């Protein structure tokens, strides 16, 4: 006589789990790989594309579906649609070792590229190859993680590189444009220009219009100064986030 599988057990394979503890129980959802993040970011809106099966589990690997009594005790309802949405929003996405390693490698490359694109050798004004940046970060003992924002990690790495000078390195300059009423600009022009490292172009007509290069750390200071001195009537624009020398041309 064949062995019957219990009615509350469903066998699933090749799944990504979303896990959430509620009350005294742990609940799981069986999802398609990579679809949970797409749903959370709004890229995917069809739950049928996210869930392998629209059930709430106590244990996906064992195929154990959560009984209604447990759902009611933990969530106050047996409405699986509502419970699934709560778990998808608040639950912890379980990532396999292979996925975790791939994500870490991608994050590592992203951070290195960001650092390399925003820094230069101060003598040549040219960027370093990513291999040099990677080696310098390793010497500093900077560990890149997959869970923290790549931009935040890159900015932190840049601060440490500039402070420690393991290699001669500086933030690439920003190219900005400042413009406002010419009559009013006469009151604050000299203070603003003192914060600009190099003026590329400056014109006076009905408006004062100035294009120049600054250290990125001066951007907020210039913005605050303009707001205070012009009462919000002057304008500050970023023309290039990071100006570097590539061969003979500025990029």
Secondary structure, DSSP 8 states (H G I E B T S, - for coil): ------TTB----S-EEEEEEETTEEEEEEE-TTHHHHHHTTS---GGGTBSSS--EEETTTTEE--HHHHHHHHS---HHHHHHHHHHHSEEE--HHHHHHHHHHHHHHHHHHHHHHEEBTTTTB---HHHHHHHHHHHT----SSS-HHHHHHHHHHHHHHH-SS--EE-EEEEEEEEEHHHHHHHHHHHHTT-SEEEEEEESSEEEEEEEE-GGGHHHHHHHHHHHHTT-SEEEEEEEEE-EETTEE-
